Amino acid sequence: MILISGITGFFDSNTIPPPEIDEKQFKKLCFSIIAEKNGKVLDFKKLKYPYNFYIVEVKVGYDHLYVLLNNHFPFVAFASTVNLENATFTYIDESWLSRKFTPYYRVMSTKELMETVVIKKIKGTITLENDNELNIAELSQLFYWKPTTVGEIVFNMWD
C-alpha cells in the first residue's frame, strides 16, 4: 500500500506523527549509486516546508534526471523534469536506478504515481476511493488541495 497514514506529512492530535527518513543514508546511497555509472550528483536538496520530499538532481551519461524521496516513508520515484513552483514532475521508470534503490526503498512506478485519485465528501465525511490508510488530517488536506494523482499526494507542497 502506498497511501499509508502519514505519507503526506499531515497529522492531528489523535494521530502519531509520521517518521522521518534518514537523510544521511539517502545522501550516501545517492552518491555511491550514481558513482557506479561514473555519474554526478548535481544537487541534493531536502526541501523545506511546505515540501514533503527530498530531490536529488543527477547526471548519468547523457541522462539528466531527478530522484525523489518522500520525507516520511521510503518511497522513491524518478523524474525527467521537475517544476518546483507547482510541484509537477514528469515521472519515468528507470530500470538501472530502480534495481539499485530497491534494496533500500520502495521504488514507485510511473503507473502507480499516475493513478487517478477519487476524493468524495458524502454527508460531511471525506472519503478516498483509492486503497489507503490516510488519517483524518490527511483526508482534509486532500479535499482542500484536490490532487488528481497518487504522485501528487506522495510528493506534495501543501501548507
GUPA-628581 format. One line per 3 residues: their letters; for each residue x, y, z of N, C-alpha, C. Coordinates in pm, whole numbers, plus 50000, padded with zeros to 5 digits. Example, Ala and Ser with C-alpha at 12.3 -4.5 7.8 and 13.67 -1.06 7.14 Angstrom:
as> 51319,49431,50780,51230,49550,50780,51320,49670,50780 ~ 51285,49775,50708,51367,49894,50714,51290,50003,50787
//
This chain:
mil> 50084,49882,50000,50000,50000,50000,50088,50124,50000 ~ 50051,50222,49920,50126,50347,49908,50071,50454,50000 ~ 49940,50470,50001,49878,50580,50075,49857,50542,50222
isg> 49969,50531,50295,49965,50495,50436,49957,50620,50522 ~ 49907,50605,50642,49891,50718,50733,50025,50788,50755 ~ 50028,50918,50727,50148,50998,50746,50225,51027,50619
itg> 50190,50965,50507,50265,50982,50383,50269,51128,50337 ~ 50163,51205,50367,50159,51345,50327,50237,51435,50421 ~ 50264,51386,50542,50330,51467,50643,50231,51531,50739
ffd> 50102,51518,50712,49999,51580,50797,49947,51480,50899 ~ 49916,51533,51018,49859,51452,51125,49787,51546,51220 ~ 49706,51490,51308,49635,51570,51408,49666,51516,51546
snt> 49601,51571,51647,49631,51531,51786,49595,51385,51815 ~ 49512,51324,51732,49474,51184,51751,49563,51087,51673 ~ 49662,51141,51603,49745,51060,51515,49892,51071,51557
ipp> 49962,50963,51549,50106,50965,51577,50176,51038,51463 ~ 50268,51131,51495,50341,51200,51387,50415,51098,51299 ~ 50424,51127,51169,50492,51033,51080,50642,51029,51109
pei> 50707,50918,51076,50852,50907,51097,50927,50997,50999 ~ 51056,51011,51020,51141,51087,50928,51241,50990,50864 ~ 51271,51013,50739,51369,50933,50666,51510,50971,50712
dek> 51601,50877,50707,51741,50902,50741,51810,50972,50624 ~ 51828,51104,50639,51884,51185,50531,52027,51143,50497 ~ 52109,51117,50598,52249,51080,50573,52259,50952,50491
qfk> 52176,50854,50524,52179,50728,50449,52137,50752,50304 ~ 52031,50830,50284,51984,50857,50148,52092,50930,50067 ~ 52152,51029,50126,52256,51106,50056,52373,51015,50019
klc> 52417,50935,50114,52529,50843,50090,52495,50745,49977 ~ 52375,50690,49980,52332,50597,49875,52329,50665,49738 ~ 52275,50785,49732,52267,50857,49604,52407,50874,49545
fsi> 52500,50922,49625,52635,50945,49574,52701,50814,49531 ~ 52687,50708,49609,52753,50582,49573,52688,50515,49453 ~ 52556,50517,49445,52486,50455,49331,52518,50528,49202
iae> 52511,50660,49203,52537,50738,49082,52683,50723,49039 ~ 52775,50715,49135,52917,50699,49104,52945,50566,49033 ~ 52863,50464,49057,52883,50334,48991,52880,50346,48840
kng> 52807,50444,48789,52797,50464,48644,52876,50587,48601 ~ 52971,50629,48684,53050,50749,48657,52963,50872,48641 ~ 52849,50872,48709,52759,50986,48705,52794,51088,48811
kvl> 52717,51196,48814,52739,51303,48911,52609,51340,48979 ~ 52617,51364,49109,52506,51424,49181,52526,51574,49167 ~ 52435,51640,49097,52447,51783,49072,52392,51867,49186
dfk> 52291,51814,49254,52229,51889,49364,52152,51792,49452 ~ 52163,51812,49583,52091,51731,49681,52016,51827,49771 ~ 51882,51819,49770,51802,51913,49849,51702,51840,49937
klk> 51704,51876,50064,51590,51841,50148,51507,51968,50146 ~ 51400,51965,50073,51320,52085,50059,51251,52117,50191 ~ 51248,52242,50222,51187,52288,50347,51036,52296,50330
ypy> 50968,52309,50445,50823,52327,50446,50786,52430,50340 ~ 50686,52407,50260,50581,52306,50269,50609,52176,50192 ~ 50726,52162,50133,50756,52041,50057,50775,51921,50151
nfy> 50732,51804,50109,50744,51685,50194,50836,51579,50131 ~ 50938,51625,50058,51024,51529,49990,51165,51585,49970 ~ 51257,51492,49945,51393,51524,49903,51394,51520,49751
ive> 51485,51598,49693,51503,51592,49548,51652,51595,49518 ~ 51694,51501,49436,51835,51490,49401,51846,51498,49249 ~ 51921,51596,49202,51943,51614,49059,52070,51539,49021
vkv> 52061,51452,48921,52177,51371,48882,52197,51372,48731 ~ 52321,51342,48693,52354,51325,48552,52429,51193,48542 ~ 52375,51104,48461,52437,50974,48438,52450,50958,48287
gyd> 52572,50962,48237,52592,50959,48093,52528,51083,48031 ~ 52440,51061,47934,52369,51172,47872,52236,51202,47940 ~ 52200,51121,48039,52071,51136,48106,52080,51234,48222
hly> 51990,51329,48222,51977,51427,48329,51842,51400,48393 ~ 51843,51360,48521,51716,51324,48584,51718,51355,48733 ~ 51607,51323,48798,51587,51356,48938,51542,51231,49014
vll> 51591,51222,49138,51548,51117,49229,51469,51186,49339 ~ 51347,51141,49363,51261,51198,49467,51245,51095,49579 ~ 51245,51143,49703,51221,51056,49818,51127,51126,49913
nnh> 51019,51059,49949,50925,51113,50048,50999,51131,50180 ~ 50971,51241,50252,51038,51269,50381,51004,51170,50490 ~ 50890,51104,50480,50838,51026,50592,50842,50875,50574
fpf> 50835,50830,50451,50835,50687,50423,50929,50658,50307 ~ 50984,50539,50299,51086,50508,50199,51031,50484,50058 ~ 50966,50586,50003,50912,50579,49868,50993,50668,49776
vaf> 51053,50607,49674,51138,50676,49577,51070,50677,49442 ~ 51093,50786,49368,51046,50796,49230,51153,50867,49148 ~ 51144,50851,49017,51238,50916,48926,51160,51006,48831
ast> 51222,51119,48795,51156,51214,48705,51258,51268,48606 ~ 51210,51297,48485,51297,51357,48384,51291,51509,48390 ~ 51179,51562,48438,51167,51707,48458,51097,51733,48590
vnl> 51130,51849,48647,51074,51890,48776,51042,52038,48768 ~ 50923,52075,48815,50886,52215,48830,50847,52235,48976 ~ 50937,52291,49055,50912,52305,49198,50812,52416,49230
ena> 50791,52508,49138,50694,52615,49164,50554,52561,49183 ~ 50520,52457,49109,50386,52398,49125,50392,52248,49152 ~ 50511,52200,49192,50533,52058,49227,50477,51963,49122
tft> 50519,51984,48998,50482,51891,48892,50608,51820,48842 ~ 50591,51695,48809,50703,51612,48768,50664,51530,48646 ~ 50762,51503,48562,50744,51406,48455,50811,51279,48504
yid> 50729,51189,48557,50781,51066,48615,50831,50972,48506 ~ 50935,50898,48539,50990,50799,48446,51020,50669,48522 ~ 51021,50560,48449,51066,50432,48503,51209,50414,48455
esw> 51301,50404,48547,51443,50393,48514,51493,50261,48572 ~ 51511,50161,48487,51536,50025,48535,51666,50010,48615 ~ 51775,50069,48570,51901,50053,48642,51893,50116,48781
lsr> 51844,50239,48788,51829,50305,48919,51730,50230,49007 ~ 51624,50180,48948,51526,50103,49025,51592,49983,49092 ~ 51672,49910,49017,51741,49794,49074,51834,49835,49187
kft> 51901,49947,49172,51998,49991,49272,51930,50043,49400 ~ 51817,50110,49387,51749,50167,49503,51655,50068,49572 ~ 51611,49964,49501,51513,49869,49555,51555,49802,49686
pyy> 51680,49769,49708,51713,49708,49838,51690,49801,49958 ~ 51679,49931,49933,51668,50029,50041,51534,50100,50048 ~ 51469,50114,49933,51345,50192,49925,51244,50121,49836
rvm> 51121,50163,49849,51013,50114,49761,51012,50206,49640 ~ 51056,50156,49525,51061,50236,49403,50922,50235,49340 ~ 50867,50352,49322,50732,50366,49266,50738,50374,49114
stk> 50648,50304,49049,50642,50306,48903,50560,50427,48856 ~ 50580,50462,48731,50502,50571,48672,50353,50538,48679 ~ 50318,50414,48656,50177,50373,48662,50119,50400,48801
elm> 50192,50365,48906,50144,50390,49043,50132,50539,49071 ~ 50232,50615,49030,50233,50759,49056,50122,50833,48982 ~ 50087,50783,48864,49985,50850,48782,49845,50795,48805
etv> 49830,50704,48902,49696,50652,48934,49604,50767,48972 ~ 49487,50770,48912,49390,50876,48939,49336,50865,49080 ~ 49322,50979,49145,49270,50986,49281,49123,51025,49275
vik> 49040,50955,49353,48897,50985,49359,48861,51021,49503 ~ 48835,51150,49526,48802,51203,49659,48655,51243,49658 ~ 48583,51205,49763,48442,51242,49773,48411,51289,49914
kik> 48310,51373,49923,48258,51413,50054,48110,51375,50054 ~ 48078,51278,50139,47941,51228,50146,47890,51249,50288 ~ 47783,51328,50300,47723,51357,50430,47828,51405,50531
gti> 47915,51495,50484,48015,51554,50572,48139,51470,50596 ~ 48143,51349,50541,48259,51262,50559,48341,51257,50430 ~ 48470,51287,50443,48559,51283,50327,48611,51141,50311
tle> 48599,51090,50189,48649,50956,50160,48737,50959,50036 ~ 48828,50865,50032,48916,50846,49918,48891,50705,49868 ~ 48852,50692,49742,48818,50561,49688,48940,50474,49663
ndn> 49057,50534,49649,49180,50458,49631,49213,50384,49761 ~ 49282,50272,49748,49326,50195,49865,49413,50286,49951 ~ 49375,50304,50079,49450,50396,50164,49428,50370,50312
eln> 49519,50426,50391,49508,50427,50537,49530,50570,50587 ~ 49499,50668,50506,49524,50808,50542,49444,50848,50664 ~ 49503,50936,50745,49434,50984,50865,49340,51099,50829
iae> 49258,51140,50924,49157,51244,50901,49221,51375,50855 ~ 49333,51413,50917,49401,51537,50878,49445,51530,50731 ~ 49493,51415,50689,49536,51399,50550,49417,51403,50454
lsq> 49310,51337,50490,49191,51340,50404,49138,51482,50389 ~ 49143,51560,50496,49101,51701,50489,49190,51778,50393 ~ 49321,51753,50399,49414,51820,50307,49387,51779,50163
lfy> 49358,51652,50140,49326,51606,50005,49202,51676,49952 ~ 49102,51690,50037,48979,51755,49994,49005,51902,49960 ~ 49093,51966,50036,49126,52107,50013,49212,52124,49886
wkp> 49319,52045,49873,49415,52061,49763,49371,51992,49635 ~ 49285,51894,49644,49230,51823,49529,49337,51766,49434 ~ 49427,51683,49486,49525,51620,49397,49453,51527,49299
ttv> 49511,51511,49182,49448,51425,49081,49518,51291,49066 ~ 49640,51279,49121,49715,51154,49110,49777,51116,49245 ~ 49811,50989,49257,49879,50940,49378,50013,51012,49396
gei> 50084,51037,49287,50212,51108,49294,50200,51246,49358 ~ 50089,51314,49334,50067,51447,49393,50045,51438,49544 ~ 50005,51323,49592,49987,51302,49737,50121,51267,49801
vfn> 50194,51175,49740,50320,51127,49797,50427,51236,49794 ~ 50430,51316,49688,50528,51425,49674,50450,51556,49663 ~ 50425,51618,49779,50340,51737,49777,50410,51859,49835
mwd> 50348,51974,49816,50397,52101,49872,50281,52177,49935 ~ 50201,52106,50011,50084,52165,50073,50124,52235,50202 ~ 50063,52351,50226,50092,52420,50353,49971,52437,50436
//
